[in-house]
Amino acid sequence: MKIAFIMEAIGMGHLMRTLTVKKEAEKRGHETFIISDGAVADKAQEMGHEVYRVPLSISLEQEGELDVDKATIEVIKKLNPMSINKMDNIFKSERPEVIFVDNNFLGLVAARFYKMNTDKKVRIFFMVNNNDFSVFGSGKRFFKTGSELYTKFIKSSVDRIFIPDVPPPYCITQKNLVFTEKMEFVGPVTRMRKISPEKVEKNRIFITLGGSSAGSNRFLDHLPEGSCFYSNTLSHQNIEHMEFDKGMTTSEIIVSHGGHTTIIESLLMGKPLILFPMKGYGERIVNCLKVRELGLGIVLDDEWIDDNIFLQAIYDARSRRKAVESFSKFLRFYKGEERILDVMEHGT
């Protein structure tokens, strides 16, 4: 069968988990193609994938605290209805039997429109780790109502909703979700499961801040002595460059802003976390608080960070290593990308 993959254009987490599903599909002999835009499309093309470029979303680049109310208005203003028509034309040309949408509203609308107006049997699948927008912004009632309407639209449009996480009570993104029918917790969807572990270097700390560019990096002024800091995303006088895979496998601690994919991959690799969630970015704050609740990492506010606090956080993160290693074994019982393809192929 032919599968269309539509990826949210903000953040590398969407890219990497969707490419993991795409690779599993190709391994099983299915044809695939990608629709995306922005940095995600750039990276996919850099990795050798052909991409149909369609405007799908805007950047959340912002330093310090995120004004989600303002950002939401900007997103709504910049939604491009012509993107739906462009995707429909792509579907008519490619004629996919399956459309897989990773958390993109315009992509879902286009998929539904195509399904309603084609003579082919088309199935739609949706992957999401946050559909409860009430954790964002000041207008809680507005965001809660929006979440409920959005979730109803998703449920009425798709065959299955995949959550790339484990079921409650161990679900990292649990409080970011409005639970509904058709949801299935498939577990981690990541290629990191197949990356061979390497010798962990004590005092090596890997900083990875994702691709959305949203967050404050004030903590970089307080990197404590005695540890070696590496990053795949930062340029800083006290940080050496290291590729993502090597950083994730050889470091003893991971520092992040709290993106869902980074958290899941770090825990899968058995790495305790030090997390600096961006103020106002409700989804990531909720992720980070769940990590702390489960005893798998430390959550810091970089507004109050100093050298001593950061050093103590390193000690505390190390003390959670056994708990994280146990959680890693639990996560490895789930093979999210394989489960997704099983559902696509067999429906159960």
SERO-4910 file (N, C-alpha, C, O; in steps of 0.05 Angstrom, whole numbers):
BEGIN
 pado doro    nc1    nc2    nc3   cac1   cac2   cac3    cc1    cc2    cc3    oc1    oc2    oc3
  Met    A     17    -24      0      0      0      0     18     25      0     41     24      6
  Lys    A      6     47     -7     20     73     -7     11     89     17    -13     92     22
  Ile    A     31    100     31     25    115     56     36    143     53     59    148     46
  Ala    A     19    163     58     27    191     60     33    198     89     17    192    107
  Phe    A     56    211     94     64    220    120     63    250    121     79    263    106
  Ile    A     46    262    137     45    291    141     56    298    168     46    288    188
  Met    A     77    314    168     91    320    193     88    349    201     91    367    184
  Glu    A     82    354    226     83    381    237    110    393    231    130    379    235
  Ala    A    111    418    222    136    430    213    152    442    235    174    453    230
  Ile    A    143    441    260    157    453    283    169    430    300    154    413    309
  Gly    A    195    430    304    207    411    323    217    385    310    203    373    294
  Met    A    241    378    317    253    353    306    241    328    317    243    307    305
  Gly    A    228    330    340    215    306    351    194    294    333    192    270    330
  His    A    178    312    320    158    302    301    171    288    278    162    267    268
  Leu    A    193    300    268    207    288    245    218    260    252    213    241    237
  Met    A    232    258    274    246    233    280    227    210    286    232    187    277
  Arg    A    205    216    300    187    194    306    171    186    281    166    162    277
  Thr    A    164    206    264    150    199    239    168    183    220    159    165    207
  Leu    A    193    192    218    212    177    201    216    148    210    221    130    194
  Thr    A    214    144    236    216    117    247    193     99    237    197     76    230
  Val    A    169    111    237    146     96    226    149     92    196    143     70    186
  Lys    A    158    112    182    162    111    153    182     89    146    178     73    128
  Lys    A    204     87    161    224     67    156    213     39    161    219     20    145
  Glu    A    197     35    182    184     10    187    165      2    164    164    -21    156
  Ala    A    151     22    154    133     17    131    148      8    106    140    -11     93
  Glu    A    171     21    101    187     14     77    200    -13     81    202    -28     61
  Lys    A    207    -20    105    219    -46    110    198    -68    104    206    -90     96
  Arg    A    173    -62    108    152    -81    102    142    -80     73    123    -94     66
  Gly    A    155    -64     57    149    -64     28    129    -43     19    119    -45     -4
  His    A    121    -24     36    101     -4     28    115     20     15    137     27     22
  Glu    A    100     33     -3    109     59    -15    102     81      4     82     81     18
  Thr    A    119    102      5    115    124     23    122    151     10    138    152     -9
  Phe    A    110    172     20    119    199     13    113    218     37     97    211     54
  Ile    A    127    241     37    125    260     59    113    286     50    119    296     28
  Ile    A     97    298     67     88    326     64     96    341     90     89    333    112
  Ser    A    111    363     87    119    379    110    130    406    100    127    413     77
  Asp    A    143    420    118    153    447    111    174    455    131    179    441    151
  Gly    A    187    478    126    205    490    146    229    473    151    239    458    134
  Ala    A    239    476    176    264    462    185    260    432    184    279    417    179
  Val    A    236    422    189    231    393    189    235    383    160    247    362    156
  Ala    A    224    397    141    227    388    113    256    390    104    266    373     90
  Asp    A    270    412    113    299    415    107    314    391    117    330    379    102
  Lys    A    310    383    142    324    361    154    317    334    140    335    318    136
  Ala    A    292    330    134    284    306    120    298    303     93    307    282     86
  Gln    A    299    325     79    313    325     53    343    320     56    355    306     40
  Glu    A    354    333     77    383    329     82    388    299     88    410    289     82
  Met    A    369    285     99    372    257    106    365    239     82    366    214     85
  Gly    A    359    251     59    355    235     35    326    229     28    321    213     10
  His    A    307    241     42    279    236     37    267    257     18    274    281     19
  Glu    A    250    248      0    236    267    -18    212    278     -3    198    264     11
  Val    A    208    305     -6    188    318     10    171    336     -8    182    352    -23
  Tyr    A    145    334     -6    127    355    -17    125    377      4    117    373     26
  Arg    A    133    401     -4    133    424     15    107    439     13     99    449     -8
  Val    A     93    440     36     68    454     38     68    469     65     75    458     85
  Pro    A     62    495     64     61    511     89     42    499    109     18    497    104
  Leu    A     52    491    133     36    477    152     34    491    179     13    489    192
  Ser    A     55    504    188     54    517    214     76    538    215     92    541    197
  Ile    A     76    554    237     96    575    240    115    568    263    110    550    279
  Ser    A    137    582    264    157    577    284    149    588    312    135    608    314
  Leu    A    158    574    333    153    583    360    179    595    371    182    597    396
  Glu    A    197    605    355    222    616    365    216    639    383    204    659    376
  Gln    A    226    636    408    222    658    427    241    653    450    244    631    460
  Glu    A    253    674    460    271    673    482    256    678    508    239    696    509
  Gly    A    262    663    529    250    668    555    223    656    558    219    633    551
  Glu    A    204    672    568    176    662    573    160    664    547    161    683    532
  Leu    A    144    643    543    128    641    519    100    653    525     87    645    543
  Asp    A     92    673    509     65    684    511     47    667    493     45    673    469
  Val    A     35    647    505     20    628    489     -5    640    477    -13    633    455
  Asp    A    -19    658    492    -42    672    481    -36    686    455    -50    683    435
  Lys    A    -14    701    455     -5    715    431      3    696    409     -4    700    386
  Ala    A     18    675    417     28    656    397      4    641    384      5    636    360
  Thr    A    -17    635    399    -40    621    388    -54    638    368    -62    629    346
  Ile    A    -57    664    374    -70    682    355    -54    684    329    -65    684    307
  Glu    A    -27    685    332    -10    686    308    -13    661    291    -13    662    267
  Val    A    -14    638    305    -18    612    290    -44    613    274    -44    606    251
  Ile    A    -65    621    287    -91    622    274    -91    641    250   -101    635    229
  Lys    A    -79    664    254    -77    684    233    -62    674    208    -68    682    186
  Lys    A    -42    658    214    -24    650    192    -31    622    180    -17    613    162
  Leu    A    -53    610    190    -61    585    177    -68    591    148    -82    610    142
  Asn    A    -59    574    130    -62    579    101    -82    559     89    -74    536     84
  Pro    A   -107    567     84   -126    548     73   -117    537     46   -125    514     39
  Met    A   -100    551     31    -91    541      6    -74    516      9    -71    500    -10
  Ser    A    -63    513     33    -47    489     38    -64    464     36    -55    443     27
  Ile    A    -90    466     44   -108    443     42   -112    435     13   -111    412      6
  Asn    A   -116    455     -4   -120    450    -32    -95    438    -45    -96    420    -61
  Lys    A    -71    448    -36    -46    438    -47    -42    408    -39    -34    392    -55
  Met    A    -49    402    -14    -46    374     -5    -66    356    -19    -60    333    -26
  Asp    A    -90    366    -24   -110    351    -38   -101    344    -66   -105    322    -76
  Asn    A    -88    363    -79    -77    357   -106    -55    336   -105    -52    319   -123
  Ile    A    -38    337    -84    -17    317    -80    -30    289    -77    -21    270    -89
  Phe    A    -51    288    -60    -65    263    -56    -77    252    -81    -75    228    -87
  Lys    A    -89    269    -97   -101    260   -122    -80    249   -141    -86    231   -157
  Ser    A    -56    261   -140    -34    251   -157    -22    225   -147    -18    206   -162
  Glu    A    -17    223   -121     -4    200   -109    -23    177   -102    -15    154   -102
  Arg    A    -48    184    -96    -70    165    -90    -62    145    -67    -61    121    -71
  Pro    A    -56    156    -44    -49    138    -21    -73    123    -10    -95    134    -11
  Glu    A    -68     99      0    -90     85     14    -90     92     44   -111     89     57
  Val    A    -68    102     54    -65    109     83    -53    136     85    -34    143     71
  Ile    A    -64    153    102    -53    179    109    -47    180    138    -64    177    155
  Phe    A    -21    184    145    -12    185    173     -4    214    179     14    225    167
  Val    A    -18    226    198    -14    254    205     -2    256    233    -14    246    252
  Asp    A     21    269    235     33    273    261     26    301    271     40    321    265
  Asn    A      4    303    286     -3    326    302     -4    352    285      7    372    294
  Asn    A    -17    351    262    -20    375    246    -49    379    237    -60    361    224
  Phe    A    -61    401    245    -89    406    240    -95    408    210   -114    395    200
  Leu    A    -80    424    196    -85    427    167    -82    401    152    -97    395    134
  Gly    A    -62    385    160    -58    359    148    -82    341    152    -90    326    134
  Leu    A    -94    342    176   -117    326    182   -142    335    166   -157    318    156
  Val    A   -145    361    164   -168    371    148   -165    363    119   -185    354    107
  Ala    A   -141    365    108   -136    357     80   -141    327     77   -153    319     57
  Ala    A   -132    311     96   -136    282     94   -166    275     94   -175    258     79
  Arg    A   -180    288    112   -209    283    114   -223    291     88   -241    277     78
  Phe    A   -216    314     77   -228    324     53   -223    305     30   -241    298     14
  Tyr    A   -198    295     28   -192    276      6   -207    250      9   -218    239    -10
  Lys    A   -209    240     34   -224    215     39   -253    218     31   -265    199     20
  Met    A   -265    241     35   -294    245     29   -298    248     -1   -321    243    -10
  Asn    A   -278    254    -16   -281    260    -45   -266    242    -64   -261    250    -87
  Thr    A   -258    219    -54   -244    200    -72   -259    174    -74   -275    167    -56
  Asp    A   -255    160    -95   -268    134    -99   -253    111    -85   -262     88    -85
  Lys    A   -229    117    -75   -213     97    -61   -221     95    -32   -231    113    -20
  Lys    A   -215     71    -21   -218     68      8   -193     79     21   -171     69     16
  Val    A   -196     99     37   -173    113     50   -177    111     80   -198    117     91
  Arg    A   -155    104     94   -155    104    123   -136    126    133   -115    131    122
  Ile    A   -144    139    155   -129    161    166   -121    154    195   -137    145    211
  Phe    A    -95    159    201    -85    154    228    -72    180    237    -60    195    222
  Phe    A    -74    185    263    -64    210    275    -47    203    299    -54    188    316
  Met    A    -23    216    300     -5    212    323     -3    239    338      1    260    326
  Val    A     -7    238    364     -7    262    380      2    257    408     -4    235    419
  Asn    A     17    275    420     24    273    448     13    296    465     18    298    489
  Asn    A     -3    314    452    -17    335    467    -41    345    452    -39    355    430
  Asn    A    -65    341    464    -89    351    452   -106    366    473   -129    373    467
  Asp    A    -94    371    496   -108    387    517    -94    414    519    -74    417    532
  Phe    A   -106    434    506    -93    460    504    -98    477    529    -89    500    531
  Ser    A   -114    467    548   -119    482    573    -94    485    590    -94    501    608
  Val    A    -73    470    584    -48    473    599    -33    498    588    -13    506    600
  Phe    A    -43    509    566    -31    533    555    -47    558    562    -70    556    568
  Gly    A    -34    581    562    -47    606    561    -63    613    586    -66    597    604
  Ser    A    -74    637    587    -89    647    609   -119    641    607   -133    640    627
  Gly    A   -129    639    582   -158    634    578   -164    604    580   -169    591    560
  Lys    A   -165    594    605   -168    565    609   -194    554    596   -194    533    583
  Arg    A   -216    569    600   -242    559    589   -241    558    558   -250    539    546
  Phe    A   -229    579    547   -226    580    517   -210    556    507   -218    543    488
  Phe    A   -187    551    520   -169    530    511   -182    502    517   -178    484    501
  Lys    A   -197    500    539   -209    474    545   -231    468    525   -233    445    515
  Thr    A   -247    488    518   -268    484    497   -255    477    471   -264    460    456
  Gly    A   -234    492    464   -220    486    439   -209    458    438   -209    445    417
  Ser    A   -198    449    461   -187    421    463   -209    401    457   -205    381    443
  Glu    A   -232    405    469   -255    386    466   -264    385    437   -270    363    427
  Leu    A   -267    409    425   -275    409    397   -254    397    378   -261    382    360
  Tyr    A   -229    403    384   -207    391    368   -207    361    370   -204    347    350
  Thr    A   -210    351    394   -210    322    399   -234    309    385   -231    287    374
  Lys    A   -257    321    386   -280    310    372   -275    309    342   -283    290    329
  Phe    A   -263    330    331   -257    330    302   -237    308    296   -241    294    276
  Ile    A   -216    305    312   -197    283    307   -211    256    307   -208    240    289
  Lys    A   -227    251    329   -240    225    332   -259    219    308   -260    196    299
  Ser    A   -273    239    298   -292    235    276   -278    232    249   -290    223    230
  Ser    A   -252    238    248   -237    238    223   -220    214    219   -213    208    196
  Val    A   -212    200    240   -190    181    238   -200    153    246   -220    149    258
  Asp    A   -183    134    237   -188    106    245   -176     99    272   -187     83    287
  Arg    A   -153    112    278   -140    107    304   -123    131    311   -112    144    294
  Ile    A   -122    137    337   -104    158    348    -82    145    363    -87    131    383
  Phe    A    -57    149    354    -34    136    367    -21    156    386    -15    178    379
  Ile    A    -17    147    411     -2    162    430     26    150    433     28    127    442
  Pro    A     47    165    426     74    153    427     86    153    455    107    164    461
  Asp    A     72    140    473     79    140    502     66    114    513     50    101    500
  Val    A     73    108    538     62     85    552     36     93    566     32    117    570
  Pro    A     19     74    573     -6     81    586     -2     93    614     19     89    626
  Pro    A    -22    108    624    -21    117    652    -19     93    671    -29     71    664
  Pro    A     -7     96    694      2    121    706     31    129    699     41    148    711
  Tyr    A     43    115    680     71    121    674     74    138    649     97    141    639
  Cys    A     52    148    639     52    164    615     64    192    620     54    207    637
  Ile    A     86    199    606     98    225    610     80    247    602     79    268    616
  Thr    A     64    244    582     47    265    571     18    263    580      1    276    569
  Gln    A     13    248    601    -14    241    610    -31    266    614    -54    267    605
  Lys    A    -21    287    627    -37    310    634    -38    330    610    -50    351    613
  Asn    A    -27    323    588    -30    338    563    -51    327    545    -55    337    523
  Leu    A    -66    307    554    -84    292    537   -113    295    546   -119    294    570
  Val    A   -131    298    527   -160    294    531   -165    266    521   -164    261    497
  Phe    A   -172    248    539   -176    220    532   -202    217    516   -222    229    523
  Thr    A   -201    199    496   -224    195    479   -222    167    467   -202    154    469
  Glu    A   -244    159    455   -245    134    440   -225    135    417   -217    156    408
  Lys    A   -216    112    408   -198    108    386   -169    113    394   -151    110    377
  Met    A   -163    122    419   -136    126    427   -123    100    434   -135     82    446
  Glu    A    -97     97    427    -81     74    435    -53     83    443    -40     97    427
  Phe    A    -45     75    466    -18     81    475      1     59    464      0     36    472
  Val    A     17     67    444     34     47    430     62     45    442     77     28    434
  Gly    A     69     64    460     96     64    471    115     81    454    106     93    434
  Pro    A    140     82    461    159     99    447    160     93    417    161     70    409
  Val    A    160    114    401    164    111    372    191    125    366    192    149    363
  Thr    A    212    109    365    239    120    363    258    100    351    257     76    357
  Arg    A    276    111    335    298     94    324    319     88    345    336     70    341
  Met    A    319    103    368    340    100    388    340     72    400    360     63    411
  Arg    A    317     58    398    315     31    409    336     13    396    346     -6    408
  Lys    A    343     19    371    361      1    356    390     11    355    407     -1    342
  Ile    A    395     33    370    422     44    372    437     29    393    428     26    416
  Ser    A    460     18    386    476      2    405    487     20    427    498     41    421
  Pro    A    485     12    452    496     28    474    526     28    473    539      9    465
  Glu    A    538     50    482    567     52    484    575     57    513    558     60    531
  Lys    A    601     56    518    610     60    546    603     89    555    609    108    541
  Val    A    590     90    578    582    116    588    606    130    602    620    118    618
  Glu    A    611    155    594    633    170    605    623    187    629    606    204    626
  Lys    A    634    181    653    626    196    676    633    226    673    654    232    661
  Asn    A    616    243    682    619    272    681    613    283    653    616    307    648
  Arg    A    605    266    634    597    275    608    567    282    609    550    264    615
  Ile    A    560    306    603    532    315    603    525    326    575    539    343    564
  Phe    A    504    316    564    496    323    537    471    341    538    451    335    550
  Ile    A    474    364    524    453    384    524    440    383    496    453    389    476
  Thr    A    414    377    494    400    377    469    374    392    472    358    385    489
  Leu    A    371    413    456    348    431    460    328    430    437    312    448    434
  Gly    A    329    409    420    309    405    400    310    425    377    329    440    375
  Gly    A    289    425    361    289    441    337    269    464    336    268    478    316
  Ser    A    254    468    358    234    489    357    246    516    364    233    537    359
  Ser    A    270    517    376    284    541    384    269    557    405    274    580    409
  Ala    A    251    544    419    235    557    439    247    551    466    248    528    475
  Gly    A    256    572    480    266    567    507    288    586    515    301    599    498
  Ser    A    293    588    541    314    605    551    339    588    556    337    565    565
  Asn    A    362    599    551    387    585    555    405    599    575    429    598    574
  Arg    A    392    613    595    408    627    615    425    608    632    446    616    643
  Phe    A    417    583    633    432    563    649    460    559    638    478    549    652
  Leu    A    465    566    613    491    562    601    512    580    614    536    574    612
  Asp    A    504    600    628    523    617    643    532    605    670    548    616    684
  His    A    520    581    676    526    570    702    533    540    700    525    524    717
  Leu    A    548    533    679    557    505    676    579    500    697    600    512    696
  Pro    A    574    482    716    593    478    737    619    464    728    618    448    709
  Glu    A    641    471    740    666    458    734    666    429    743    650    421    761
  Gly    A    683    413    730    685    385    738    669    366    720    672    342    721
  Ser    A    652    378    702    637    362    683    644    371    655    652    394    651
  Cys    A    641    353    636    646    360    608    620    362    593    604    343    593
  Phe    A    615    385    581    589    390    568    591    388    538    610    398    526
  Tyr    A    572    374    526    571    371    497    543    377    487    524    375    503
  Ser    A    540    384    462    514    390    451    514    386    421    534    389    407
  Asn    A    490    379    410    487    378    381    473    402    371    470    406    346
  Thr    A    464    420    389    448    443    380    460    470    388    451    491    377
  Leu    A    479    471    406    489    496    416    517    503    408    534    485    405
  Ser    A    523    528    405    550    538    401    557    555    425    545    576    429
  His    A    576    546    441    583    560    466    612    553    473    621    531    467
  Gln    A    625    572    485    654    569    490    660    546    509    682    535    508
  Asn    A    641    538    526    646    517    545    633    490    537    631    472    554
  Ile    A    624    489    512    610    465    503    622    455    477    626    470    459
  Glu    A    629    429    476    640    417    452    617    405    436    597    396    447
  His    A    620    405    410    600    393    392    601    363    393    623    351    394
  Met    A    578    350    393    576    321    392    550    314    377    530    326    383
  Glu    A    552    295    359    528    286    345    508    274    365    515    263    385
  Phe    A    482    275    357    461    268    375    463    239    385    462    234    409
  Asp    A    467    220    367    468    192    375    490    186    395    486    172    415
  Lys    A    514    197    389    536    192    407    532    206    434    538    194    455
  Gly    A    520    230    434    514    243    459    494    228    476    498    226    500
  Met    A    474    217    463    454    202    478    464    176    488    455    166    509
  Thr    A    483    164    475    492    137    484    516    139    503    518    121    520
  Thr    A    533    159    502    557    159    518    555    178    542    573    177    560
  Ser    A    535    195    544    533    214    566    518    201    590    502    183    586
  Glu    A    524    211    613    511    200    637    485    215    644    468    204    657
  Ile    A    483    240    635    459    257    641    452    273    616    470    281    601
  Ile    A    426    276    611    416    292    589    403    318    600    387    316    619
  Val    A    409    341    588    397    366    595    379    374    571    387    373    548
  Ser    A    354    382    578    335    388    557    314    409    566    312    414    590
  His    A    300    421    547    278    439    554    252    423    559    232    435    566
  Gly    A    251    397    554    228    381    562    210    373    539    187    367    544
  Gly    A    220    373    514    204    362    492    199    333    496    215    318    507
  His    A    175    324    488    166    296    494    185    275    482    193    256    496
  Thr    A    192    279    457    209    259    444    236    256    457    247    234    462
  Thr    A    248    279    464    274    279    478    273    264    505    290    249    512
  Ile    A    252    270    520    248    257    546    246    226    542    259    211    556
  Ile    A    229    218    524    224    189    520    250    176    510    256    154    520
  Glu    A    264    188    492    289    176    482    310    174    503    324    155    505
  Ser    A    312    195    520    332    195    541    326    173    561    345    159    569
  Leu    A    301    170    569    294    149    588    297    122    576    306    103    590
  Leu    A    291    119    550    295     93    537    324     85    537    331     62    540
  Met    A    342    105    535    371    100    535    382     98    564    406     95    568
  Gly    A    364    101    584    373     98    612    387    123    623    404    120    640
  Lys    A    380    147    613    394    171    621    376    188    639    355    197    631
  Pro    A    385    194    663    371    213    680    371    241    667    389    247    651
  Leu    A    351    257    674    347    283    660    350    306    680    342    305    703
  Ile    A    361    328    669    359    354    682    343    372    662    352    376    640
  Leu    A    320    382    671    301    395    653    297    424    661    293    431    684
  Phe    A    297    441    640    292    470    643    268    477    625    272    487    603
  Pro    A    244    472    634    221    478    617    217    508    614    223    524    632
  Met    A    208    516    590    204    544    584    179    554    598    158    542    597
  Lys    A    181    577    611    158    589    625    136    595    604    141    607    583
  Gly    A    112    587    611     89    592    593     84    570    574     63    569    561
  Tyr    A    104    552    570    101    530    551     89    506    567    104    488    575
  Gly    A     62    507    570     49    488    588     54    459    582     58    443    601
  Glu    A     55    451    556     59    423    549     85    413    561     86    391    573
  Arg    A    106    428    558    133    419    567    135    420    597    148    403    610
  Ile    A    122    440    610    122    441    639    109    416    650    119    404    669
  Val    A     86    408    638     72    384    647     90    359    643     91    342    661
  Asn    A    103    357    620    122    334    615    143    333    637    148    312    649
  Cys    A    155    356    643    176    357    662    167    349    690    181    335    705
  Leu    A    144    359    698    133    353    725    127    323    727    130    312    749
  Lys    A    119    310    706    114    281    706    140    266    710    141    246    724
  Val    A    162    275    697    188    263    700    196    265    730    206    246    741
  Arg    A    192    288    741    199    292    770    182    274    788    192    262    806
  Glu    A    156    273    782    138    256    798    146    227    797    144    213    818
  Leu    A    156    217    775    164    190    772    192    185    783    202    162    783
  Gly    A    206    206    791    233    204    803    254    198    782    274    184    788
  Leu    A    251    208    758    269    202    736    286    225    727    303    223    709
  Gly    A    283    248    741    300    271    734    294    294    752    278    293    770
  Ile    A    309    316    746    307    341    762    296    363    745    304    366    721
  Val    A    278    379    756    267    402    742    277    427    755    274    431    779
  Leu    A    289    445    739    300    470    749    287    494    736    278    493    713
  Asp    A    287    516    749    278    542    738    303    558    733    317    567    752
  Asp    A    310    563    708    335    576    702    335    606    710    356    619    708
  Glu    A    313    616    718    313    644    729    328    645    755    339    666    763
  Trp    A    329    623    770    341    622    796    366    604    796    376    597    817
  Ile    A    377    598    773    399    579    771    425    594    779    429    617    773
  Asp    A    443    579    793    470    588    797    488    563    796    478    541    793
  Asp    A    514    567    799    533    545    796    527    523    816    529    499    809
  Asn    A    521    530    841    516    511    861    491    495    857    490    470    861
  Ile    A    470    508    848    444    494    842    448    474    820    439    451    822
  Phe    A    462    482    799    467    464    776    483    440    785    478    417    777
  Leu    A    504    444    801    521    423    811    504    403    828    507    379    825
  Gln    A    487    414    845    470    396    862    451    380    844    445    357    850
  Ala    A    441    393    823    423    379    805    437    355    792    425    334    787
  Ile    A    463    358    785    478    336    774    480    313    794    476    290    786
  Tyr    A    486    319    819    487    299    840    460    285    842    459    260    844
  Asp    A    439    301    843    412    289    846    404    272    822    392    250    826
  Ala    A    411    281    798    405    265    774    419    238    775    408    217    768
  Arg    A    445    238    784    460    213    786    446    194    805    446    169    800
  Ser    A    434    204    827    422    187    847    397    173    836    387    154    849
  Arg    A    387    182    813    363    170    801    369    149    780    351    140    766
  Arg    A    395    143    777    403    125    755    389     98    756    380     88    735
  Lys    A    388     85    779    376     59    781    346     60    774    336     42    760
  Ala    A    332     80    783    304     83    776    300     87    745    282     75    734
  Val    A    318    102    733    317    107    704    323     81    689    310     75    669
  Glu    A    343     66    698    350     41    684    326     21    686    321      7    666
  Ser    A    312     21    708    289      4    711    267     13    692    253     -4    679
  Phe    A    263     39    690    242     50    672    249     45    643    232     40    627
  Ser    A    275     45    637    284     40    610    276     11    601    267      7    579
  Lys    A    280     -8    619    272    -35    613    242    -38    608    233    -52    591
  Phe    A    227    -23    624    198    -22    621    190    -11    593    173    -22    579
  Leu    A    202     12    585    196     24    560    202      5    536    188      6    516
  Arg    A    223    -11    539    231    -29    517    212    -52    512    215    -66    492
  Phe    A    192    -56    530    172    -76    524    154    -66    501    140    -83    488
  Tyr    A    153    -40    496    136    -29    476    152    -23    451    174    -13    452
  Lys    A    140    -29    428    153    -24    402    133     -8    385    119    -20    369
  Gly    A    132     18    390    111     34    379    108     33    349     86     30    338
  Glu    A    130     36    334    129     37    305    118     10    294    104     10    274
  Glu    A    126    -12    306    116    -38    297     86    -41    302     72    -52    285
  Arg    A     77    -32    325     49    -33    331     33    -16    311     11    -24    302
  Ile    A     43      8    305     29     25    286     26     11    259      4     12    247
  Leu    A     47     -1    249     45    -15    223     27    -39    224     13    -45    205
  Asp    A     27    -53    247      8    -75    250    -21    -66    247    -37    -79    234
  Val    A    -27    -43    259    -54    -32    257    -61    -23    229    -82    -28    219
  Met    A    -41    -10    216    -45     -2    188    -51    -26    170    -68    -24    152
  Glu    A    -36    -47    174    -38    -71    156    -62    -88    162    -75    -99    144
  His    A    -68    -92    188    -88   -112    196   -112   -100    210   -133   -114    214
  Gly    A   -111    -75    219   -133    -62    232   -138    -69    261   -157    -59    273
  Thr    A   -121    -86    272   -125    -94    300    -98    -93    314    -97    -99    338
***
